[in-house]
Amino acid sequence: MNQKTLAQSLAHHFSLPHRQSRQILHFLFSQTADALTKGERATFQTFGSFRRTTRATKKVRHPKTGEILLLPAHSTVFFRPAPTLIKRFH
């Protein structure tokens, strides 16, 4: 599934114009990204939660040359699935 198929499904399910369903998805994704940028957690009760986390600087080895490289600290997004989502896989 990608954003296009999700928008089509949303439009079909709620009898919306395709353009409006794309705008709704864009709004939801941008609001989620804005919250994560501010350091807030984005929680969707039956799906899971997203939070921003910072990875520390670490040393890694280049697999071909064996050279030790320094990977700088960076921010990333961590996802934790909700228990109801996990149960759907069992």
CNS distance restraints for C-alpha pairs under 8 A (distance, minus, plus):
assign (resid   1 and name CA) (resid   5 and name CA) 6.06 0.50 0.50
assign (resid   1 and name CA) (resid   6 and name CA) 6.71 0.50 0.50
assign (resid   2 and name CA) (resid   6 and name CA) 6.17 0.50 0.50
assign (resid   3 and name CA) (resid   7 and name CA) 6.07 0.50 0.50
assign (resid   3 and name CA) (resid  25 and name CA) 7.83 0.50 0.50
assign (resid   4 and name CA) (resid   8 and name CA) 6.26 0.50 0.50
assign (resid   4 and name CA) (resid  22 and name CA) 7.72 0.50 0.50
assign (resid   5 and name CA) (resid   9 and name CA) 6.11 0.50 0.50
assign (resid   6 and name CA) (resid  10 and name CA) 6.09 0.50 0.50
assign (resid   7 and name CA) (resid  11 and name CA) 6.07 0.50 0.50
assign (resid   7 and name CA) (resid  18 and name CA) 6.77 0.50 0.50
assign (resid   7 and name CA) (resid  21 and name CA) 5.34 0.50 0.50
assign (resid   7 and name CA) (resid  22 and name CA) 5.35 0.50 0.50
assign (resid   7 and name CA) (resid  25 and name CA) 6.89 0.50 0.50
assign (resid   8 and name CA) (resid  12 and name CA) 6.13 0.50 0.50
assign (resid   8 and name CA) (resid  18 and name CA) 6.29 0.50 0.50
assign (resid   8 and name CA) (resid  21 and name CA) 7.40 0.50 0.50
assign (resid   9 and name CA) (resid  13 and name CA) 6.00 0.50 0.50
assign (resid  10 and name CA) (resid  14 and name CA) 6.10 0.50 0.50
assign (resid  10 and name CA) (resid  16 and name CA) 7.56 0.50 0.50
assign (resid  10 and name CA) (resid  21 and name CA) 6.11 0.50 0.50
assign (resid  11 and name CA) (resid  15 and name CA) 5.44 0.50 0.50
assign (resid  11 and name CA) (resid  16 and name CA) 4.49 0.50 0.50
assign (resid  11 and name CA) (resid  17 and name CA) 5.92 0.50 0.50
assign (resid  11 and name CA) (resid  18 and name CA) 5.39 0.50 0.50
assign (resid  11 and name CA) (resid  20 and name CA) 7.74 0.50 0.50
assign (resid  11 and name CA) (resid  21 and name CA) 5.43 0.50 0.50
assign (resid  12 and name CA) (resid  16 and name CA) 6.68 0.50 0.50
assign (resid  16 and name CA) (resid  20 and name CA) 6.50 0.50 0.50
assign (resid  16 and name CA) (resid  21 and name CA) 6.44 0.50 0.50
assign (resid  17 and name CA) (resid  21 and name CA) 6.51 0.50 0.50
assign (resid  18 and name CA) (resid  22 and name CA) 6.31 0.50 0.50
assign (resid  19 and name CA) (resid  23 and name CA) 6.32 0.50 0.50
assign (resid  20 and name CA) (resid  24 and name CA) 6.25 0.50 0.50
assign (resid  21 and name CA) (resid  25 and name CA) 6.29 0.50 0.50
assign (resid  22 and name CA) (resid  26 and name CA) 6.07 0.50 0.50
assign (resid  23 and name CA) (resid  27 and name CA) 6.10 0.50 0.50
assign (resid  24 and name CA) (resid  28 and name CA) 6.25 0.50 0.50
assign (resid  25 and name CA) (resid  29 and name CA) 6.11 0.50 0.50
assign (resid  26 and name CA) (resid  30 and name CA) 5.99 0.50 0.50
assign (resid  27 and name CA) (resid  31 and name CA) 6.05 0.50 0.50
assign (resid  28 and name CA) (resid  32 and name CA) 6.19 0.50 0.50
assign (resid  29 and name CA) (resid  33 and name CA) 6.12 0.50 0.50
assign (resid  30 and name CA) (resid  34 and name CA) 6.02 0.50 0.50
assign (resid  31 and name CA) (resid  35 and name CA) 6.20 0.50 0.50
assign (resid  32 and name CA) (resid  36 and name CA) 6.31 0.50 0.50
assign (resid  32 and name CA) (resid  42 and name CA) 6.17 0.50 0.50
assign (resid  33 and name CA) (resid  37 and name CA) 6.07 0.50 0.50
assign (resid  34 and name CA) (resid  38 and name CA) 6.32 0.50 0.50
assign (resid  35 and name CA) (resid  39 and name CA) 6.48 0.50 0.50
assign (resid  35 and name CA) (resid  40 and name CA) 5.13 0.50 0.50
assign (resid  35 and name CA) (resid  41 and name CA) 6.76 0.50 0.50
assign (resid  35 and name CA) (resid  42 and name CA) 6.69 0.50 0.50
assign (resid  36 and name CA) (resid  40 and name CA) 5.20 0.50 0.50
assign (resid  36 and name CA) (resid  41 and name CA) 6.18 0.50 0.50
assign (resid  36 and name CA) (resid  42 and name CA) 6.87 0.50 0.50
assign (resid  36 and name CA) (resid  50 and name CA) 7.67 0.50 0.50
assign (resid  36 and name CA) (resid  51 and name CA) 6.29 0.50 0.50
assign (resid  36 and name CA) (resid  52 and name CA) 5.79 0.50 0.50
assign (resid  36 and name CA) (resid  77 and name CA) 7.92 0.50 0.50
assign (resid  37 and name CA) (resid  52 and name CA) 7.54 0.50 0.50
assign (resid  39 and name CA) (resid  51 and name CA) 7.39 0.50 0.50
assign (resid  39 and name CA) (resid  52 and name CA) 6.06 0.50 0.50
assign (resid  40 and name CA) (resid  51 and name CA) 6.83 0.50 0.50
assign (resid  40 and name CA) (resid  52 and name CA) 7.51 0.50 0.50
assign (resid  41 and name CA) (resid  49 and name CA) 6.94 0.50 0.50
assign (resid  41 and name CA) (resid  50 and name CA) 5.86 0.50 0.50
assign (resid  41 and name CA) (resid  51 and name CA) 4.73 0.50 0.50
assign (resid  41 and name CA) (resid  52 and name CA) 7.26 0.50 0.50
assign (resid  42 and name CA) (resid  49 and name CA) 5.54 0.50 0.50
assign (resid  42 and name CA) (resid  50 and name CA) 5.14 0.50 0.50
assign (resid  42 and name CA) (resid  51 and name CA) 6.46 0.50 0.50
assign (resid  43 and name CA) (resid  48 and name CA) 5.99 0.50 0.50
assign (resid  43 and name CA) (resid  49 and name CA) 4.13 0.50 0.50
assign (resid  43 and name CA) (resid  50 and name CA) 6.35 0.50 0.50
assign (resid  44 and name CA) (resid  48 and name CA) 5.29 0.50 0.50
assign (resid  44 and name CA) (resid  49 and name CA) 5.92 0.50 0.50
assign (resid  45 and name CA) (resid  49 and name CA) 7.76 0.50 0.50
assign (resid  45 and name CA) (resid  82 and name CA) 6.93 0.50 0.50
assign (resid  46 and name CA) (resid  82 and name CA) 5.83 0.50 0.50
assign (resid  46 and name CA) (resid  83 and name CA) 7.64 0.50 0.50
assign (resid  46 and name CA) (resid  84 and name CA) 5.79 0.50 0.50
assign (resid  46 and name CA) (resid  85 and name CA) 6.44 0.50 0.50
assign (resid  47 and name CA) (resid  81 and name CA) 6.09 0.50 0.50
assign (resid  47 and name CA) (resid  82 and name CA) 5.27 0.50 0.50
assign (resid  47 and name CA) (resid  84 and name CA) 7.19 0.50 0.50
assign (resid  47 and name CA) (resid  85 and name CA) 5.66 0.50 0.50
assign (resid  48 and name CA) (resid  79 and name CA) 7.04 0.50 0.50
assign (resid  48 and name CA) (resid  80 and name CA) 5.56 0.50 0.50
assign (resid  48 and name CA) (resid  81 and name CA) 4.09 0.50 0.50
assign (resid  48 and name CA) (resid  82 and name CA) 4.21 0.50 0.50
assign (resid  48 and name CA) (resid  85 and name CA) 7.48 0.50 0.50
assign (resid  49 and name CA) (resid  79 and name CA) 5.73 0.50 0.50
assign (resid  49 and name CA) (resid  80 and name CA) 5.36 0.50 0.50
assign (resid  49 and name CA) (resid  81 and name CA) 6.45 0.50 0.50
assign (resid  49 and name CA) (resid  82 and name CA) 7.23 0.50 0.50
assign (resid  50 and name CA) (resid  77 and name CA) 6.53 0.50 0.50
assign (resid  50 and name CA) (resid  78 and name CA) 5.64 0.50 0.50
assign (resid  50 and name CA) (resid  79 and name CA) 4.56 0.50 0.50
assign (resid  50 and name CA) (resid  80 and name CA) 6.52 0.50 0.50
assign (resid  51 and name CA) (resid  77 and name CA) 5.63 0.50 0.50
assign (resid  51 and name CA) (resid  78 and name CA) 5.33 0.50 0.50
assign (resid  51 and name CA) (resid  79 and name CA) 6.61 0.50 0.50
assign (resid  52 and name CA) (resid  75 and name CA) 6.79 0.50 0.50
assign (resid  52 and name CA) (resid  76 and name CA) 5.80 0.50 0.50
assign (resid  52 and name CA) (resid  77 and name CA) 4.56 0.50 0.50
assign (resid  52 and name CA) (resid  78 and name CA) 6.13 0.50 0.50
assign (resid  53 and name CA) (resid  75 and name CA) 5.66 0.50 0.50
assign (resid  53 and name CA) (resid  76 and name CA) 5.50 0.50 0.50
assign (resid  53 and name CA) (resid  77 and name CA) 5.96 0.50 0.50
assign (resid  53 and name CA) (resid  78 and name CA) 6.55 0.50 0.50
assign (resid  54 and name CA) (resid  73 and name CA) 7.01 0.50 0.50
assign (resid  54 and name CA) (resid  74 and name CA) 5.65 0.50 0.50
assign (resid  54 and name CA) (resid  75 and name CA) 4.27 0.50 0.50
assign (resid  54 and name CA) (resid  76 and name CA) 6.18 0.50 0.50
assign (resid  55 and name CA) (resid  73 and name CA) 5.44 0.50 0.50
assign (resid  55 and name CA) (resid  74 and name CA) 5.39 0.50 0.50
assign (resid  55 and name CA) (resid  75 and name CA) 6.06 0.50 0.50
assign (resid  55 and name CA) (resid  76 and name CA) 7.28 0.50 0.50
assign (resid  56 and name CA) (resid  72 and name CA) 7.23 0.50 0.50
assign (resid  56 and name CA) (resid  73 and name CA) 4.60 0.50 0.50
assign (resid  56 and name CA) (resid  74 and name CA) 6.95 0.50 0.50
assign (resid  57 and name CA) (resid  70 and name CA) 7.05 0.50 0.50
assign (resid  57 and name CA) (resid  71 and name CA) 5.62 0.50 0.50
assign (resid  57 and name CA) (resid  72 and name CA) 4.61 0.50 0.50
assign (resid  57 and name CA) (resid  73 and name CA) 4.24 0.50 0.50
assign (resid  57 and name CA) (resid  74 and name CA) 7.72 0.50 0.50
assign (resid  58 and name CA) (resid  70 and name CA) 5.88 0.50 0.50
assign (resid  58 and name CA) (resid  71 and name CA) 5.31 0.50 0.50
assign (resid  58 and name CA) (resid  72 and name CA) 6.80 0.50 0.50
assign (resid  58 and name CA) (resid  73 and name CA) 7.57 0.50 0.50
assign (resid  59 and name CA) (resid  68 and name CA) 6.45 0.50 0.50
assign (resid  59 and name CA) (resid  69 and name CA) 5.64 0.50 0.50
assign (resid  59 and name CA) (resid  70 and name CA) 4.66 0.50 0.50
assign (resid  59 and name CA) (resid  71 and name CA) 5.98 0.50 0.50
assign (resid  60 and name CA) (resid  68 and name CA) 5.68 0.50 0.50
assign (resid  60 and name CA) (resid  69 and name CA) 5.30 0.50 0.50
assign (resid  60 and name CA) (resid  70 and name CA) 6.34 0.50 0.50
assign (resid  60 and name CA) (resid  71 and name CA) 6.79 0.50 0.50
assign (resid  61 and name CA) (resid  66 and name CA) 5.55 0.50 0.50
assign (resid  61 and name CA) (resid  67 and name CA) 5.60 0.50 0.50
assign (resid  61 and name CA) (resid  68 and name CA) 4.55 0.50 0.50
assign (resid  61 and name CA) (resid  69 and name CA) 6.03 0.50 0.50
assign (resid  62 and name CA) (resid  66 and name CA) 4.97 0.50 0.50
assign (resid  62 and name CA) (resid  67 and name CA) 5.29 0.50 0.50
assign (resid  62 and name CA) (resid  68 and name CA) 6.36 0.50 0.50
assign (resid  62 and name CA) (resid  69 and name CA) 6.96 0.50 0.50
assign (resid  63 and name CA) (resid  67 and name CA) 7.98 0.50 0.50
assign (resid  81 and name CA) (resid  85 and name CA) 6.25 0.50 0.50
assign (resid  81 and name CA) (resid  86 and name CA) 6.63 0.50 0.50
assign (resid  82 and name CA) (resid  86 and name CA) 6.45 0.50 0.50
assign (resid  83 and name CA) (resid  87 and name CA) 6.18 0.50 0.50
assign (resid  84 and name CA) (resid  88 and name CA) 6.63 0.50 0.50
assign (resid  85 and name CA) (resid  89 and name CA) 7.34 0.50 0.50
assign (resid  86 and name CA) (resid  90 and name CA) 7.28 0.50 0.50
